[in-house]
Amino acid sequence: MAKILNIISSPRGEASNSIKLGNAIVEKLREKDPAAVVQVKDLTKNPFPHLEEAHLAAFFTPAEKHTDANKAAIKHSNESIQEIMDADIIVIGAPMYNFGVSSTLKAWIDHIARAGVTFKYTENGPQGLLTGKKVYVAVTTGGVYSEGAYKTADFISPYLKFMLGFLGMTDVTFVTAEGFAVADFQATALDKAIDSIAV
């Protein structure tokens, strides 16, 4: 029985294409494993604060020395890291905002990337500690970035591939629905992406 963590980063609710695509990935996974348990984490309903001095102070203070203020500042981070550790499969909805991930998703990443907890430095370089996970990323874009003049302007896939790998999550599949703002693509963009899902 797999545990699936479904990360939502779009504030558009039912109108969100990344949520629709992420849900389609989850449905395909549940078809394969009907007993799978799904936990939904909507980052837009409980937004993560951007990193401030209090968070960084808590990150770099040993747990046994945490004050009440440290514990409050590190709560979001600890909870999210535990959710990832508990999951077998992670589905991340990643709509494109200004050629990259939303600040909401970036804030979540900033809270889970912690030296000594989710990665460590070794003689051979950094080593990710969040291993043994399968990750699917549902990328949605208004333009077309798989080819053409804007191919180099996709900063979502390269960033997430590197960042997730840095944390130990190297088995990552990207499912992309593109062209929602392009007349020739928008009518079929979502269906085409859903048809391409392989789990």
N, CA and C atoms as an extended XYZ file, in Angstrom:
597
Properties=species:S:1:pos:R:3:atomname:S:1:resname:S:1:resid:I:1 pbc="F F F"
N         0.849       -1.197        0.000 N   MET     1
C         0.000        0.000        0.000 CA  MET     1
C         0.879        1.239        0.000 C   MET     1
N         0.884        1.937       -1.108 N   ALA     2
C         1.729        3.113       -1.250 CA  ALA     2
C         1.122        4.329       -0.556 C   ALA     2
N         1.985        5.207       -0.096 N   LYS     3
C         1.554        6.478        0.468 CA  LYS     3
C         1.941        7.576       -0.521 C   LYS     3
N         0.930        8.305       -1.001 N   ILE     4
C         1.136        9.340       -2.006 CA  ILE     4
C         0.947       10.709       -1.373 C   ILE     4
N         1.907       11.578       -1.554 N   LEU     5
C         1.822       12.960       -1.081 CA  LEU     5
C         1.604       13.848       -2.299 C   LEU     5
N         0.448       14.509       -2.355 N   ASN     6
C         0.077       15.358       -3.499 CA  ASN     6
C         0.244       16.828       -3.104 C   ASN     6
N         1.261       17.475       -3.680 N   ILE     7
C         1.576       18.862       -3.353 CA  ILE     7
C         0.901       19.799       -4.344 C   ILE     7
N         0.064       20.695       -3.842 N   ILE     8
C        -0.613       21.697       -4.669 CA  ILE     8
C         0.031       23.054       -4.428 C   ILE     8
N         0.384       23.746       -5.532 N   SER     9
C         0.995       25.071       -5.371 CA  SER     9
C         0.278       26.159       -6.150 C   SER     9
N        -0.847       25.814       -6.753 N   SER    10
C        -1.623       26.806       -7.507 CA  SER    10
C        -2.776       27.322       -6.661 C   SER    10
N        -3.014       28.653       -6.665 N   PRO    11
C        -4.129       29.217       -5.909 CA  PRO    11
C        -5.443       29.228       -6.680 C   PRO    11
N        -5.477       28.620       -7.876 N   ARG    12
C        -6.630       28.755       -8.765 CA  ARG    12
C        -7.726       27.723       -8.517 C   ARG    12
N        -7.542       26.843       -7.563 N   GLY    13
C        -8.582       25.880       -7.223 CA  GLY    13
C        -9.013       25.028       -8.401 C   GLY    13
N       -10.326       24.887       -8.600 N   GLU    14
C       -10.860       24.015       -9.643 CA  GLU    14
C       -10.478       24.467      -11.052 C   GLU    14
N       -10.092       25.735      -11.201 N   ALA    15
C        -9.704       26.250      -12.519 CA  ALA    15
C        -8.247       25.940      -12.848 C   ALA    15
N        -7.512       25.399      -11.888 N   SER    16
C        -6.073       25.190      -12.061 CA  SER    16
C        -5.767       23.974      -12.917 C   SER    16
N        -4.995       24.187      -13.966 N   ASN    17
C        -4.586       23.069      -14.819 CA  ASN    17
C        -3.533       22.199      -14.143 C   ASN    17
N        -2.669       22.787      -13.316 N   SER    18
C        -1.663       21.968      -12.627 CA  SER    18
C        -2.320       21.053      -11.598 C   SER    18
N        -3.395       21.536      -10.958 N   ILE    19
C        -4.122       20.681      -10.011 CA  ILE    19
C        -4.815       19.540      -10.760 C   ILE    19
N        -5.420       19.868      -11.903 N   LYS    20
C        -6.078       18.830      -12.708 CA  LYS    20
C        -5.082       17.779      -13.171 C   LYS    20
N        -3.916       18.235      -13.619 N   LEU    21
C        -2.905       17.293      -14.098 CA  LEU    21
C        -2.340       16.476      -12.942 C   LEU    21
N        -2.078       17.127      -11.805 N   GLY    22
C        -1.603       16.404      -10.626 CA  GLY    22
C        -2.601       15.360      -10.166 C   GLY    22
N        -3.888       15.728      -10.160 N   ASN    23
C        -4.932       14.773       -9.764 CA  ASN    23
C        -5.014       13.596      -10.737 C   ASN    23
N        -4.790       13.873      -12.024 N   ALA    24
C        -4.814       12.798      -13.024 CA  ALA    24
C        -3.671       11.817      -12.780 C   ALA    24
N        -2.515       12.339      -12.390 N   ILE    25
C        -1.385       11.457      -12.058 CA  ILE    25
C        -1.742       10.589      -10.851 C   ILE    25
N        -2.334       11.215       -9.832 N   VAL    26
C        -2.746       10.466       -8.639 CA  VAL    26
C        -3.755        9.383       -9.005 C   VAL    26
N        -4.711        9.709       -9.875 N   GLU    27
C        -5.717        8.725      -10.298 CA  GLU    27
C        -5.067        7.533      -10.999 C   GLU    27
N        -4.092        7.815      -11.860 N   LYS    28
C        -3.389        6.730      -12.552 CA  LYS    28
C        -2.646        5.848      -11.549 C   LYS    28
N        -2.044        6.478      -10.546 N   LEU    29
C        -1.339        5.723       -9.515 CA  LEU    29
C        -2.302        4.850       -8.718 C   LEU    29
N        -3.487        5.374       -8.455 N   ARG    30
C        -4.472        4.607       -7.679 CA  ARG    30
C        -5.105        3.496       -8.505 C   ARG    30
N        -5.146        3.670       -9.810 N   GLU    31
C        -5.608        2.579      -10.668 CA  GLU    31
C        -4.646        1.402      -10.560 C   GLU    31
N        -3.371        1.736      -10.475 N   LYS    32
C        -2.342        0.705      -10.355 CA  LYS    32
C        -2.305        0.110       -8.955 C   LYS    32
N        -2.592        0.939       -7.955 N   ASP    33
C        -2.580        0.506       -6.551 CA  ASP    33
C        -3.810        1.077       -5.851 C   ASP    33
N        -4.957        0.401       -5.968 N   PRO    34
C        -6.212        0.914       -5.399 CA  PRO    34
C        -6.159        1.146       -3.891 C   PRO    34
N        -5.238        0.491       -3.206 N   ALA    35
C        -5.141        0.635       -1.748 CA  ALA    35
C        -4.281        1.832       -1.343 C   ALA    35
N        -3.721        2.530       -2.316 N   ALA    36
C        -2.831        3.651       -2.014 CA  ALA    36
C        -3.548        4.715       -1.192 C   ALA    36
N        -2.828        5.276       -0.247 N   VAL    37
C        -3.354        6.343        0.606 CA  VAL    37
C        -2.811        7.675        0.104 C   VAL    37
N        -3.699        8.654       -0.052 N   VAL    38
C        -3.298        9.949       -0.598 CA  VAL    38
C        -3.427       11.042        0.460 C   VAL    38
N        -2.360       11.791        0.637 N   GLN    39
C        -2.386       12.978        1.489 CA  GLN    39
C        -2.204       14.196        0.601 C   GLN    39
N        -3.139       15.139        0.689 N   VAL    40
C        -3.061       16.361       -0.104 CA  VAL    40
C        -2.504       17.482        0.766 C   VAL    40
N        -1.479       18.158        0.255 N   LYS    41
C        -0.904       19.309        0.953 CA  LYS    41
C        -1.046       20.516        0.028 C   LYS    41
N        -1.981       21.386        0.359 N   ASP    42
C        -2.234       22.582       -0.450 CA  ASP    42
C        -1.435       23.737        0.129 C   ASP    42
N        -0.365       24.086       -0.538 N   LEU    43
C         0.525       25.137       -0.044 CA  LEU    43
C        -0.113       26.516       -0.099 C   LEU    43
N        -1.181       26.669       -0.865 N   THR    44
C        -1.817       27.987       -0.990 CA  THR    44
C        -2.824       28.253        0.120 C   THR    44
N        -3.299       27.200        0.754 N   LYS    45
C        -4.268       27.387        1.840 CA  LYS    45
C        -3.565       27.600        3.177 C   LYS    45
N        -2.384       27.032        3.289 N   ASN    46
C        -1.549       27.259        4.475 CA  ASN    46
C        -0.165       27.649        3.986 C   ASN    46
N        -0.032       28.874        3.457 N   PRO    47
C         1.225       29.272        2.814 CA  PRO    47
C         2.417       29.222        3.762 C   PRO    47
N         3.522       28.764        3.217 N   PHE    48
C         4.757       28.759        3.975 CA  PHE    48
C         5.340       30.173        3.963 C   PHE    48
N         5.790       30.657        5.102 N   PRO    49
C         6.420       31.981        5.120 CA  PRO    49
C         7.759       31.935        4.397 C   PRO    49
N         8.104       33.037        3.755 N   HIS    50
C         9.441       33.116        3.180 CA  HIS    50
C        10.444       33.117        4.328 C   HIS    50
N        11.618       32.564        4.064 N   LEU    51
C        12.603       32.410        5.130 CA  LEU    51
C        12.993       33.755        5.734 C   LEU    51
N        12.946       33.792        7.047 N   GLU    52
C        13.340       34.984        7.795 CA  GLU    52
C        14.410       34.583        8.814 C   GLU    52
N        14.909       35.558        9.531 N   GLU    53
C        15.973       35.301       10.497 CA  GLU    53
C        15.581       34.229       11.515 C   GLU    53
N        14.316       34.253       11.953 N   ALA    54
C        13.871       33.291       12.959 CA  ALA    54
C        13.950       31.857       12.449 C   ALA    54
N        13.600       31.649       11.164 N   HIS    55
C        13.662       30.301       10.603 CA  HIS    55
C        15.106       29.823       10.503 C   HIS    55
N        15.965       30.680        9.980 N   LEU    56
C        17.366       30.295        9.816 CA  LEU    56
C        18.030       30.026       11.160 C   LEU    56
N        17.685       30.822       12.162 N   ALA    57
C        18.241       30.604       13.504 CA  ALA    57
C        17.826       29.238       14.034 C   ALA    57
N        16.567       28.863       13.794 N   ALA    58
C        16.080       27.560       14.252 CA  ALA    58
C        16.748       26.425       13.487 C   ALA    58
N        16.946       26.609       12.163 N   PHE    59
C        17.576       25.572       11.351 CA  PHE    59
C        18.984       25.255       11.843 C   PHE    59
N        19.708       26.279       12.267 N   PHE    60
C        21.117       26.098       12.611 CA  PHE    60
C        21.365       25.970       14.115 C   PHE    60
N        20.277       25.815       14.885 N   THR    61
C        20.403       25.570       16.319 CA  THR    61
C        20.093       24.096       16.587 C   THR    61
N        20.956       23.372       17.287 N   PRO    62
C        20.675       21.962       17.585 CA  PRO    62
C        19.310       21.803       18.258 C   PRO    62
N        18.600       20.743       17.896 N   ALA    63
C        17.238       20.538       18.382 CA  ALA    63
C        17.146       20.554       19.902 C   ALA    63
N        18.164       19.998       20.553 N   GLU    64
C        18.116       19.939       22.024 CA  GLU    64
C        18.260       21.323       22.669 C   GLU    64
N        18.653       22.315       21.887 N   LYS    65
C        18.796       23.670       22.407 CA  LYS    65
C        17.694       24.610       21.916 C   LYS    65
N        16.677       24.054       21.266 N   HIS    66
C        15.605       24.886       20.731 CA  HIS    66
C        14.802       25.569       21.837 C   HIS    66
N        14.599       26.844       21.671 N   THR    67
C        13.704       27.594       22.546 CA  THR    67
C        12.286       27.443       22.005 C   THR    67
N        11.298       27.958       22.725 N   ASP    68
C         9.923       27.925       22.229 CA  ASP    68
C         9.817       28.677       20.900 C   ASP    68
N        10.563       29.760       20.771 N   ALA    69
C        10.554       30.537       19.529 CA  ALA    69
C        11.148       29.731       18.378 C   ALA    69
N        12.218       29.002       18.651 N   ASN    70
C        12.821       28.142       17.633 CA  ASN    70
C        11.833       27.064       17.185 C   ASN    70
N        11.158       26.462       18.149 N   LYS    71
C        10.209       25.382       17.841 CA  LYS    71
C         9.057       25.883       16.981 C   LYS    71
N         8.592       27.094       17.259 N   ALA    72
C         7.510       27.667       16.460 CA  ALA    72
C         7.989       27.977       15.042 C   ALA    72
N         9.211       28.483       14.931 N   ALA    73
C         9.752       28.870       13.628 CA  ALA    73
C        10.041       27.666       12.736 C   ALA    73
N        10.359       26.533       13.346 N   ILE    74
C        10.778       25.358       12.573 CA  ILE    74
C         9.637       24.366       12.355 C   ILE    74
N         8.468       24.674       12.886 N   LYS    75
C         7.338       23.742       12.837 CA  LYS    75
C         6.969       23.353       11.406 C   LYS    75
N         6.799       24.348       10.507 N   HIS    76
C         6.429       24.058        9.118 CA  HIS    76
C         7.451       23.142        8.465 C   HIS    76
N         8.703       23.442        8.682 N   SER    77
C         9.787       22.666        8.079 CA  SER    77
C         9.766       21.224        8.565 C   SER    77
N         9.709       21.037        9.866 N   ASN    78
C         9.717       19.681       10.421 CA  ASN    78
C         8.535       18.857        9.940 C   ASN    78
N         7.354       19.472        9.910 N   GLU    79
C         6.162       18.750        9.475 CA  GLU    79
C         6.275       18.330        8.020 C   GLU    79
N         6.760       19.230        7.173 N   SER    80
C         6.856       18.924        5.746 CA  SER    80
C         7.907       17.865        5.452 C   SER    80
N         9.028       17.939        6.139 N   ILE    81
C        10.067       16.929        5.956 CA  ILE    81
C         9.549       15.564        6.389 C   ILE    81
N         8.808       15.510        7.475 N   GLN    82
C         8.255       14.235        7.936 CA  GLN    82
C         7.249       13.684        6.932 C   GLN    82
N         6.444       14.568        6.327 N   GLU    83
C         5.477       14.130        5.313 CA  GLU    83
C         6.191       13.508        4.115 C   GLU    83
N         7.304       14.096        3.719 N   ILE    84
C         8.076       13.542        2.609 CA  ILE    84
C         8.679       12.196        3.002 C   ILE    84
N         9.228       12.121        4.202 N   MET    85
C         9.834       10.876        4.665 CA  MET    85
C         8.795        9.756        4.735 C   MET    85
N         7.570       10.097        5.096 N   ASP    86
C         6.510        9.091        5.228 CA  ASP    86
C         5.965        8.635        3.879 C   ASP    86
N         6.165        9.439        2.832 N   ALA    87
C         5.585        9.139        1.521 CA  ALA    87
C         6.471        8.204        0.706 C   ALA    87
N         5.816        7.398       -0.114 N   ASP    88
C         6.531        6.572       -1.088 CA  ASP    88
C         6.604        7.292       -2.434 C   ASP    88
N         5.519        8.009       -2.743 N   ILE    89
C         5.400        8.712       -4.020 CA  ILE    89
C         4.988       10.152       -3.747 C   ILE    89
N         5.609       11.077       -4.461 N   ILE    90
C         5.288       12.488       -4.294 CA  ILE    90
C         4.875       13.055       -5.647 C   ILE    90
N         3.730       13.718       -5.668 N   VAL    91
C         3.245       14.385       -6.876 CA  VAL    91
C         3.269       15.887       -6.604 C   VAL    91
N         3.970       16.632       -7.444 N   ILE    92
C         4.121       18.071       -7.233 CA  ILE    92
C         3.494       18.833       -8.394 C   ILE    92
N         2.493       19.635       -8.117 N   GLY    93
C         1.907       20.503       -9.134 CA  GLY    93
C         2.745       21.761       -9.252 C   GLY    93
N         3.229       22.043      -10.468 N   ALA    94
C         4.153       23.169      -10.657 CA  ALA    94
C         3.734       24.028      -11.849 C   ALA    94
N         2.774       24.925      -11.651 N   PRO    95
C         2.427       25.855      -12.726 CA  PRO    95
C         3.554       26.863      -12.923 C   PRO    95
N         3.735       27.301      -14.157 N   MET    96
C         4.796       28.267      -14.429 CA  MET    96
C         4.353       29.677      -14.067 C   MET    96
N         5.173       30.362      -13.292 N   TYR    97
C         4.971       31.769      -12.967 CA  TYR    97
C         6.239       32.514      -13.375 C   TYR    97
N         6.122       33.390      -14.359 N   ASN    98
C         7.286       34.173      -14.795 CA  ASN    98
C         8.493       33.279      -15.087 C   ASN    98
N         8.226       32.198      -15.807 N   PHE    99
C         9.235       31.263      -16.305 CA  PHE    99
C         9.807       30.326      -15.242 C   PHE    99
N         9.328       30.403      -14.011 N   GLY   100
C         9.826       29.521      -12.962 CA  GLY   100
C         8.705       29.025      -12.073 C   GLY   100
N         9.075       28.439      -10.938 N   VAL   101
C         8.077       27.948       -9.987 CA  VAL   101
C         7.474       29.131       -9.229 C   VAL   101
N         6.313       28.928       -8.683 N   SER   102
C         5.666       29.969       -7.889 CA  SER   102
C         6.451       30.204       -6.598 C   SER   102
N         6.303       31.394       -6.026 N   SER   103
C         6.993       31.684       -4.762 CA  SER   103
C         6.481       30.773       -3.651 C   SER   103
N         5.236       30.313       -3.776 N   THR   104
C         4.668       29.388       -2.795 CA  THR   104
C         5.425       28.067       -2.784 C   THR   104
N         5.667       27.532       -3.975 N   LEU   105
C         6.404       26.274       -4.074 CA  LEU   105
C         7.861       26.473       -3.670 C   LEU   105
N         8.439       27.605       -4.055 N   LYS   106
C         9.831       27.900       -3.693 CA  LYS   106
C         9.984       27.987       -2.173 C   LYS   106
N         8.998       28.596       -1.493 N   ALA   107
C         9.066       28.699       -0.033 CA  ALA   107
C         9.052       27.314        0.611 C   ALA   107
N         8.219       26.409        0.072 N   TRP   108
C         8.170       25.029        0.585 CA  TRP   108
C         9.529       24.361        0.432 C   TRP   108
N        10.141       24.529       -0.742 N   ILE   109
C        11.457       23.942       -0.985 CA  ILE   109
C        12.481       24.514       -0.013 C   ILE   109
N        12.423       25.824        0.235 N   ASP   110
C        13.364       26.448        1.161 CA  ASP   110
C        13.231       25.890        2.570 C   ASP   110
N        12.026       25.476        2.937 N   HIS   111
C        11.805       24.930        4.282 CA  HIS   111
C        12.201       23.460        4.394 C   HIS   111
N        12.251       22.741        3.256 N   ILE   112
C        12.624       21.320        3.347 CA  ILE   112
C        14.097       21.086        3.041 C   ILE   112
N        14.779       22.088        2.494 N   ALA   113
C        16.207       21.927        2.185 CA  ALA   113
C        17.039       22.342        3.395 C   ALA   113
N        17.419       21.361        4.213 N   ARG   114
C        18.135       21.661        5.454 CA  ARG   114
C        19.361       20.774        5.607 C   ARG   114
N        20.494       21.430        5.723 N   ALA   115
C        21.755       20.707        5.905 CA  ALA   115
C        21.708       19.876        7.183 C   ALA   115
N        22.133       18.630        7.055 N   GLY   116
C        22.135       17.729        8.202 CA  GLY   116
C        20.824       17.006        8.414 C   GLY   116
N        19.791       17.420        7.692 N   VAL   117
C        18.468       16.794        7.840 CA  VAL   117
C        18.017       16.163        6.527 C   VAL   117
N        17.999       16.941        5.452 N   THR   118
C        17.583       16.409        4.147 CA  THR   118
C        18.758       16.283        3.173 C   THR   118
N        19.897       16.835        3.538 N   PHE   119
C        21.128       16.615        2.787 CA  PHE   119
C        22.303       16.847        3.725 C   PHE   119
N        23.445       16.313        3.332 N   LYS   120
C        24.640       16.531        4.144 CA  LYS   120
C        25.842       16.688        3.222 C   LYS   120
N        26.874       17.322        3.739 N   TYR   121
C        28.106       17.486        2.992 CA  TYR   121
C        29.083       16.386        3.376 C   TYR   121
N        29.688       15.757        2.376 N   THR   122
C        30.652       14.689        2.602 CA  THR   122
C        31.958       15.029        1.868 C   THR   122
N        32.939       14.163        2.024 N   GLU   123
C        34.210       14.365        1.320 CA  GLU   123
C        34.026       14.336       -0.188 C   GLU   123
N        32.965       13.666       -0.631 N   ASN   124
C        32.686       13.547       -2.065 CA  ASN   124
C        31.637       14.543       -2.544 C   ASN   124
N        31.317       15.511       -1.692 N   GLY   125
C        30.320       16.505       -2.072 CA  GLY   125
C        28.993       16.284       -1.364 C   GLY   125
N        27.956       17.063       -1.727 N   PRO   126
C        26.665       16.953       -1.062 CA  PRO   126
C        26.013       15.591       -1.301 C   PRO   126
N        25.297       15.117       -0.307 N   GLN   127
C        24.576       13.844       -0.414 CA  GLN   127
C        23.144       14.050        0.059 C   GLN   127
N        22.178       13.760       -0.817 N   GLY   128
C        20.769       13.884       -0.457 CA  GLY   128
C        20.341       12.772        0.468 C   GLY   128
N        19.477       13.088        1.417 N   LEU   129
C        19.044       12.110        2.417 CA  LEU   129
C        17.585       11.674        2.249 C   LEU   129
N        16.857       12.314        1.331 N   LEU   130
C        15.460       11.934        1.090 CA  LEU   130
C        15.423       10.941       -0.064 C   LEU   130
N        15.898        9.742        0.188 N   THR   131
C        16.047        8.746       -0.872 CA  THR   131
C        14.871        7.770       -0.895 C   THR   131
N        14.830        6.981       -1.972 N   GLY   132
C        13.815        5.932       -2.082 CA  GLY   132
C        12.435        6.437       -2.442 C   GLY   132
N        12.333        7.639       -2.991 N   LYS   133
C        11.043        8.221       -3.356 CA  LYS   133
C        10.873        8.252       -4.872 C   LYS   133
N         9.654        8.077       -5.333 N   LYS   134
C         9.318        8.312       -6.728 CA  LYS   134
C         8.578        9.646       -6.789 C   LYS   134
N         9.005       10.538       -7.680 N   VAL   135
C         8.405       11.863       -7.777 CA  VAL   135
C         7.855       12.092       -9.177 C   VAL   135
N         6.640       12.615       -9.230 N   TYR   136
C         6.047       13.070      -10.489 CA  TYR   136
C         5.817       14.569      -10.365 C   TYR   136
N         6.206       15.328      -11.380 N   VAL   137
C         5.999       16.770      -11.378 CA  VAL   137
C         5.044       17.128      -12.499 C   VAL   137
N         3.916       17.735      -12.146 N   ALA   138
C         2.916       18.173      -13.117 CA  ALA   138
C         3.182       19.632      -13.463 C   ALA   138
N         3.808       19.855      -14.610 N   VAL   139
C         4.171       21.198      -15.043 CA  VAL   139
C         3.119       21.713      -16.033 C   VAL   139
N         2.626       22.920      -15.810 N   THR   140
C         1.678       23.518      -16.750 CA  THR   140
C         2.156       24.918      -17.116 C   THR   140
N         2.037       25.246      -18.403 N   THR   141
C         2.529       26.529      -18.893 CA  THR   141
C         1.550       27.148      -19.883 C   THR   141
N         1.534       28.464      -19.916 N   GLY   142
C         0.700       29.166      -20.882 CA  GLY   142
C         1.306       29.132      -22.265 C   GLY   142
N         2.631       29.226      -22.329 N   GLY   143
C         3.327       29.184      -23.605 CA  GLY   143
C         3.837       27.799      -23.930 C   GLY   143
N         4.617       27.723      -24.993 N   VAL   144
C         5.207       26.459      -25.419 CA  VAL   144
C         6.712       26.535      -25.177 C   VAL   144
N         7.225       25.598      -24.378 N   TYR   145
C         8.634       25.637      -23.978 CA  TYR   145
C         9.395       24.366      -24.335 C   TYR   145
N         8.709       23.401      -24.921 N   SER   146
C         9.389       22.154      -25.291 CA  SER   146
C        10.195       22.315      -26.568 C   SER   146
N         9.899       23.367      -27.321 N   GLU   147
C        10.597       23.627      -28.579 CA  GLU   147
C        10.464       25.102      -28.922 C   GLU   147
N        11.205       25.532      -29.886 N   GLY   148
C        11.073       26.906      -30.352 CA  GLY   148
C        11.896       27.910      -29.576 C   GLY   148
N        11.568       29.183      -29.799 N   ALA   149
C        12.368       30.293      -29.278 CA  ALA   149
C        12.431       30.341      -27.760 C   ALA   149
N        11.400       29.818      -27.085 N   TYR   150
C        11.347       29.933      -25.628 CA  TYR   150
C        11.783       28.658      -24.906 C   TYR   150
N        12.379       27.732      -25.633 N   LYS   151
C        12.794       26.471      -25.009 CA  LYS   151
C        13.747       26.698      -23.839 C   LYS   151
N        14.639       27.676      -23.980 N   THR   152
C        15.620       27.933      -22.921 CA  THR   152
C        15.038       28.745      -21.763 C   THR   152
N        13.770       29.157      -21.882 N   ALA   153
C        13.149       29.977      -20.837 CA  ALA   153
C        12.381       29.145      -19.813 C   ALA   153
N        12.419       27.829      -19.932 N   ASP   154
C        11.783       26.956      -18.939 CA  ASP   154
C        12.763       26.751      -17.787 C   ASP   154
N        12.508       27.430      -16.692 N   PHE   155
C        13.381       27.292      -15.524 CA  PHE   155
C        12.743       26.414      -14.448 C   PHE   155
N        11.590       25.811      -14.766 N   ILE   156
C        10.930       24.922      -13.808 CA  ILE   156
C        11.607       23.547      -13.800 C   ILE   156
N        11.621       22.892      -14.944 N   SER   157
C        12.122       21.518      -15.004 CA  SER   157
C        13.591       21.401      -14.598 C   SER   157
N        14.500       22.234      -15.145 N   PRO   158
C        15.900       22.107      -14.716 CA  PRO   158
C        16.090       22.368      -13.227 C   PRO   158
N        15.388       23.372      -12.704 N   TYR   159
C        15.536       23.714      -11.289 CA  TYR   159
C        15.041       22.583      -10.393 C   TYR   159
N        13.829       22.086      -10.671 N   LEU   160
C        13.267       21.044       -9.815 CA  LEU   160
C        14.046       19.732       -9.949 C   LEU   160
N        14.498       19.407      -11.155 N   LYS   161
C        15.292       18.189      -11.325 CA  LYS   161
C        16.552       18.263      -10.478 C   LYS   161
N        17.232       19.418      -10.533 N   PHE   162
C        18.454       19.566       -9.740 CA  PHE   162
C        18.143       19.581       -8.248 C   PHE   162
N        17.155       20.382       -7.840 N   MET   163
C        16.890       20.568       -6.415 CA  MET   163
C        16.400       19.279       -5.761 C   MET   163
N        15.485       18.579       -6.421 N   LEU   164
C        14.991       17.324       -5.866 CA  LEU   164
C        16.121       16.302       -5.799 C   LEU   164
N        16.956       16.259       -6.839 N   GLY   165
C        18.091       15.348       -6.837 CA  GLY   165
C        19.087       15.684       -5.741 C   GLY   165
N        19.288       16.962       -5.512 N   PHE   166
C        20.190       17.413       -4.453 CA  PHE   166
C        19.730       16.887       -3.097 C   PHE   166
N        18.409       16.762       -2.925 N   LEU   167
C        17.852       16.269       -1.666 CA  LEU   167
C        17.725       14.746       -1.631 C   LEU   167
N        18.139       14.085       -2.717 N   GLY   168
C        18.112       12.627       -2.740 CA  GLY   168
C        17.002       12.018       -3.569 C   GLY   168
N        16.124       12.842       -4.111 N   MET   169
C        14.989       12.340       -4.906 CA  MET   169
C        15.371       12.394       -6.381 C   MET   169
N        15.990       11.325       -6.845 N   THR   170
C        16.548       11.302       -8.200 CA  THR   170
C        15.631       10.630       -9.222 C   THR   170
N        14.622        9.921       -8.752 N   ASP   171
C        13.683        9.241       -9.659 CA  ASP   171
C        12.503       10.183       -9.901 C   ASP   171
N        12.676       11.092      -10.856 N   VAL   172
C        11.697       12.157      -11.094 CA  VAL   172
C        11.177       12.082      -12.525 C   VAL   172
N         9.859       12.082      -12.675 N   THR   173
C         9.214       12.106      -13.988 CA  THR   173
C         8.435       13.403      -14.145 C   THR   173
N         8.683       14.102      -15.226 N   PHE   174
C         7.963       15.336      -15.517 CA  PHE   174
C         6.844       15.056      -16.516 C   PHE   174
N         5.631       15.506      -16.175 N   VAL   175
C         4.497       15.425      -17.081 CA  VAL   175
C         4.094       16.864      -17.370 C   VAL   175
N         4.206       17.282      -18.632 N   THR   176
C         4.030       18.689      -18.971 CA  THR   176
C         2.826       18.920      -19.870 C   THR   176
N         2.000       19.880      -19.469 N   ALA   177
C         0.890       20.354      -20.299 CA  ALA   177
C         1.206       21.799      -20.647 C   ALA   177
N         1.406       22.079      -21.920 N   GLU   178
C         1.839       23.412      -22.314 CA  GLU   178
C         0.934       24.021      -23.373 C   GLU   178
N         1.002       25.339      -23.462 N   GLY   179
C         0.274       26.047      -24.506 CA  GLY   179
C        -1.147       26.444      -24.150 C   GLY   179
N        -1.446       26.595      -22.867 N   PHE   180
C        -2.809       26.959      -22.470 CA  PHE   180
C        -3.195       28.365      -22.917 C   PHE   180
N        -2.219       29.185      -23.265 N   ALA   181
C        -2.512       30.539      -23.756 CA  ALA   181
C        -2.249       30.667      -25.256 C   ALA   181
N        -2.077       29.517      -25.924 N   VAL   182
C        -1.804       29.508      -27.360 CA  VAL   182
C        -2.975       28.842      -28.077 C   VAL   182
N        -3.559       29.546      -29.017 N   ALA   183
C        -4.790       29.091      -29.669 CA  ALA   183
C        -4.685       27.675      -30.240 C   ALA   183
N        -3.561       27.349      -30.837 N   ASP   184
C        -3.417       26.046      -31.488 CA  ASP   184
C        -3.222       24.892      -30.507 C   ASP   184
N        -2.969       25.196      -29.243 N   PHE   185
C        -2.649       24.160      -28.266 CA  PHE   185
C        -3.672       24.038      -27.133 C   PHE   185
N        -4.326       25.162      -26.772 N   GLN   186
C        -5.071       25.216      -25.511 CA  GLN   186
C        -6.202       24.203      -25.405 C   GLN   186
N        -6.868       23.879      -26.502 N   ALA   187
C        -8.017       22.973      -26.426 CA  ALA   187
C        -7.614       21.544      -26.086 C   ALA   187
N        -6.415       21.158      -26.457 N   THR   188
C        -5.988       19.766      -26.262 CA  THR   188
C        -4.832       19.614      -25.283 C   THR   188
N        -4.346       20.726      -24.744 N   ALA   189
C        -3.135       20.681      -23.906 CA  ALA   189
C        -3.265       19.723      -22.728 C   ALA   189
N        -4.355       19.820      -21.987 N   LEU   190
C        -4.501       18.993      -20.792 CA  LEU   190
C        -4.710       17.532      -21.153 C   LEU   190
N        -5.591       17.253      -22.097 N   ASP   191
C        -5.864       15.868      -22.491 CA  ASP   191
C        -4.610       15.181      -23.029 C   ASP   191
N        -3.844       15.925      -23.807 N   LYS   192
C        -2.611       15.368      -24.366 CA  LYS   192
C        -1.627       14.989      -23.254 C   LYS   192
N        -1.518       15.856      -22.254 N   ALA   193
C        -0.619       15.563      -21.142 CA  ALA   193
C        -1.105       14.379      -20.320 C   ALA   193
N        -2.402       14.330      -20.066 N   ILE   194
C        -2.962       13.205      -19.291 CA  ILE   194
C        -2.733       11.893      -20.019 C   ILE   194
N        -2.913       11.908      -21.339 N   ASP   195
C        -2.692       10.679      -22.122 CA  ASP   195
C        -1.243       10.216      -22.066 C   ASP   195
N        -0.331       11.153      -21.789 N   SER   196
C         1.091       10.800      -21.777 CA  SER   196
C         1.567       10.244      -20.437 C   SER   196
N         0.707       10.273      -19.418 N   ILE   197
C         1.117        9.824      -18.079 CA  ILE   197
C         1.419        8.330      -18.087 C   ILE   197
N         2.595        7.990      -17.617 N   ALA   198
C         2.992        6.586      -17.491 CA  ALA   198
C         3.457        6.350      -16.064 C   ALA   198
N         2.811        5.431      -15.358 N   VAL   199
C         3.181        5.158      -13.964 CA  VAL   199
C         3.560        3.687      -13.802 C   VAL   199
